[in-house]
Amino acid sequence: MANMSSTRDAALHPGGAGCALLRTAAPSSSRKTPRLPALCLLLSVMLLARVRPAAAHPQCLDFEPPFQPPWHLEFCKQYEEFGCCDQQTDNAIAERYWDTVEQLEVEGQELCADMLKEVMCQECSPYAAHLYDAEDPYTPVRELPGLCFDFCTEFHSKCGHVVKYLTENKRLQDTAERDTSTFCTLMDLSDQDYCYPNVLKTQDLNGNLGQVVEDRKGCLQLCLTEVANGLRNPVLMLHSGDETHRMFIAEQLGFVWVYLPDGSRVEQPFLDMSGEVVTTPWLGDERGFLGMAFHPEYRVNGRFFIYYSIEVNSKVEKVRISEMKVSDHDMNMADPYSERVILEIEEPAANHNGGQLLFGLDGFLYIFTGDGGKAGDPFGKYGNAQNKSALLGKALRIDVDVSSSSSRPYRIPADNPFIHDPGARPEVYAYGVRNMWRCSVDRGDPVSRYGRSRIFCGDVGQNRYEEIDIIVRGGNYGWRAKEGFECFDLKLCHNSSLKDVLPIFAYSHHVGKSVTGGYVYRGCESPNLNGLYLFGDFMNGRIMALEEDKTTGVWKERSVCMGDKKTCSFPGLINHHHKFIISFAEDEAGELYFLATSHPSTTSPSGTVFKFMDPSRRAPPVKCKRKPLPVKVKGKRHPFGPRELTVLETNEKPTRPPPKKKKLITRPPPPSRRVKSTTAPTEVTTSAAEVTTSATEATTSATEATTSATEVTTSAAEVTTSATEATTSATEVTTSAAEVTTSATEATTSATEATTSATEVTTSAAEVTTSAAEVTTSATEVTTSATEVTTSAAGGTTSAAGGTTSAASVSRSAAEVTMASTVELKRKSPENKAKEKKTLKQWRKSKITNNREATAQKKKNAQPQKSREESKKTTEVKPVVKKDKVKPKAKPTNSLKASKRLNVNTMHTMKKKKKEMIAQRKAALRQIKLGKKIIKIRDSATELHTFRNKTNFNVKVNRTMRNPLQVKSKKDTKAL
C-alpha cells in the first residue's frame, strides 16, 4: 500500500519522487542518446502519470458516502448538488456561523466573515472525512478542516482571532494568537490533494464525483456487506411482501429460514421439506428444493408456492409445484399439512430441472422449466424446448386463484398465447428455453415507472454461450436451434419459421460457463445503480451488469468488480465474495443481494448472502428509512455474526466522533432588574441565620452607638433644630419603637416606616446594621431602619443612652426578622395589608398607656433643655421632610418642663396652661399622624423600589445605600 501511495505521489508531483526516478533512469549527459531500457522506463513513468489518478474516495464525517440533498441548501449552497449535508445539517452550520460572527466587532466581521463561512462549510464537502482526517482510524478526527498552507496563512491573518470560537484545542488556540507558521503546519494535511482548497481543484477527484468508480479497464467498483452465513447451498432468498421486511432463505436440502430485519434468524425453520426433496451431496447436483413464491396477497391469505424435485417409487423423477399456507398459530412457520399439489412434470434426466417460480404484476404464476436434461435437448424430433405440446423447456403461466372446471387445480389465463392452438399446451407462455436459472420482475423506475413488469431471465447455455432474455408473450427463444446469437442445430436454425426472440445479451464461455440471472436495481440506497441489470456467472464468480440505452433499446455491458481497499474503506464493507454465485435476490425495499458459496454441496455450510453497496454515492439519510411491521417471534433467535473480513478491521474505529457542534452564547444576558420572589428555601433559611447573627451584631453595635454618642451630640444641634417637630412627636416616636417590635413588616415615616424598612432589609443583616447607623444622622430619614430611628430619637432628645434602649428594640426586631425571613420578598397583597391594619388596632387601644410609660421613662433620662430664649437663638435648620407634612401648632414640651421649676404660688396657673398645651399637643399629634400616614406610603414605595434595585445584584451591594447625613466611618461600612 505504501508503494502504491508513493507511486501515486510520484505521478501527481513530478518535482518529487517522480523526478528522482527519471533522473535515475536517464543518462547523465543530455547529449548522449538514451539507451532502450532508459526510454522504456521513461515511457512507463509517463504512462503511469496519465493512467494513475488520485485515488478518489468521497466520504462524510459520519463515515458514509456523500449524497445529493433532497432540498435546496440555503447556507452552504456550493454543496447542494452533491455533498454531505442535508437541510437540517446546513441550518445547524448556519446557526453556529452566526453565533460566531456575533462575537466579532464590525471590522472583524467585514474582514473574516466570508472566509469563515468557506471553512465551516467544509463539513458539507464530499471529501469531509479527508479534510477532517476522519478516514484514517489511527489519527484523531480534527475539529477544523485541513487547510493548504497558503490558504491557511491568509485565514490566520484575517480570522486568527476567531479560532478560539471554533475549537477547544488549546494548542490551536495558542498558536492562532501568536505563530502563523506553526498554526498552519498544524492545519495542513500530509496529502496535498485533499487539503482545502486543493481538493476543489484536483480534476481526478472532481471529474466523476458522485458516479460509480471505474478502474482503468472501465470496471464498476462496488462493495458488499455480509447479511447471512452458514447456509448449505442457499438457492434463493425472497421477501413475503407483507411489510415486515423479513427475508426467507431456502437451502437446496429443503429448509426455509426466516431472517428478521435486525439480521437475526428464527431458530425453527419456516418450512422443512427435507423428507420429500430429492438431492445428493454431490458437487453440482441440480435437484432439490429449487423455487418458491409468495402470493401477492400473502399478508391476507397466507398462501405461497414451492418448486422441488421428487422421486416416485424410487424410479421416476419429477418436479412438483405445490401450494402451501402459513400456520394459523405462528407467522414464522408454515403449516406442514397444508400442501396442495398444483402441477407435476416428469423429468427424463437429473439435470436441467429449471426451478423458478414468480408472480408477475398481472397476478399470474409463472413457472420456468428446463428442457429435461442431458445434452443438446435430444428428446423428440425438435427437442422438448421447441415442442409446444411439452411442458419442459418452457415458461408457463397459470391462474392459481380460480380452479378450472376440469381436474386441474388452476385456470388458464384467457390471454395465454396458445390457448386456442390444439398442438400446444395452454399453460405455455413462451418456449425455446434450455434451462432458465433465476428470473425476476422489473419493478420499474421509481419515478417514471419505465420498464415496469418486464421479466428478465438468465438461460444457461450448452457449449458456447450464456444469455440474458426478456420474456415476452408467445416468444420463441431459439433453443435448440440457437445458442445465444449463434446457431446450434443448423437445420433448425435456418428454418424460416423459427422467428426466435434474440437475447438482450450473450457472452461466450471464455467469460463464464453458467449464467445466474439477476435483477434490475430499483432500490433507494444506491441511486447510481438505478436501471442496471445485475447478474453473474456461477462457475467463475464474475458479476456483470447491463445498462439500457432507452433511445435505441440496446443493452450494453458494464463490467462490475469489487472495489479496491481505498474505494471500500467504509465501516462494515467488504470487497470479496465466494466464487460460486448461486442466486440473486431483492428485498422489500428494492435493494439487491446475491447468494454464493465456496463449496457447492448441499452439506457444506459455507453459503453466504451479500448485499450490494455503491461507495461513491448514497441516498439522503432519511429518504430510505424503513418502518417494518412488528413480527411476533415464538421461540429463540440466533443473532447474526459476520465472518467475512471487512476492509476496515473491526477494531479499526475512528479515535473519536466528528467535531462537536460548539454552541456559543451570542451576548451575555443583561442583569436581572429584580430579585425573584420565589427564593429557594435553603437560601431563605441561610438568610434567616444571617439575620439572627446580625441581631447579635446589632446588639453589639449598641455599644458602638453609645460610643458614637459624641457624633450624635454633635449633630444634635441640627437634629434639635428640626426637633421643633420631632421633639413634639418624641413620645409617638418612642411609642413607635414598640410598634417596630410588634410588626417588623411595615414602616411608618417615624417608627412605622423604620419597621417596614427593617422587614424589607431582612435578606441582609448588613443592611439592618447599616440602616441602624444611618437613621441616627437624620430624623427625617428614619424610614431605613427601626434601629436608627430609635437611636436617633433618643439621641436627638436627650443622650446616647437611648441607643442602648434602641439596640434592645433592634434585637427584638431582628428576632421577628428571622421569623419573617422565610417569607418571599414581594409587595404585600391586599389581604396582608388588611391583616396588618387589624393588628395595628390592638396597639392603638393601648396607645395612651404606652404614651404615659414612654413619657415617664423619658423624664428619667432627660437632660435639662435649653431655655426658650436660647432655643429661639438656635440657628434653624430646614428639616428634610415632605412638603405636605403637617406641623404642630404648639411646642409645649419646654413649657411643660419649665413649669416644674415655678413657684408653688403659680402652680395652679401652670396646671391650667398644661391642660391647654396637652389639648393642643393631642390635636397636633393627630395632624402629624395623618400626614405621616401619607408620607409612609410614599416613602415605603420609594424605599422598596430602591431596595429591590440594589438587592438585585447581591445583598452586599446594599452597602452602597447612603443617607445624606450619614456619619458612619469606613470601618463600619466594611464591617457591614
PyMOL commands that set and color helices and strands:
alter all, ss='L'
color gray80, all
select helices_A, chain A and resi 2-12+14-25+36-51+77-79+87-101+106-124+128-131+149-166+170-178+180-187+198-201+203-206+298-301+490-493+527-529+681-707+709-714+716-721+723-726+730-742+751-760+765-775+782-784+786-797+801-820+830-845+847-861+868-873+893-899+904-951+955-960+970-975
alter helices_A, ss='H'
color red, helices_A
select strands_A, chain A and resi 220-231+234-239+247-251+255-259+265-266+271-272+289-294+303-312+316-325+340-347+356-359+365-368+394-398+428-431+436-441+455-459+465-471+482-483+486-487+505-508+515-520+533-537+543-549+554-562+580-586+592-597+607-613+637-638
alter strands_A, ss='S'
color yellow, strands_A
deselect
rebuild
show_as cartoon
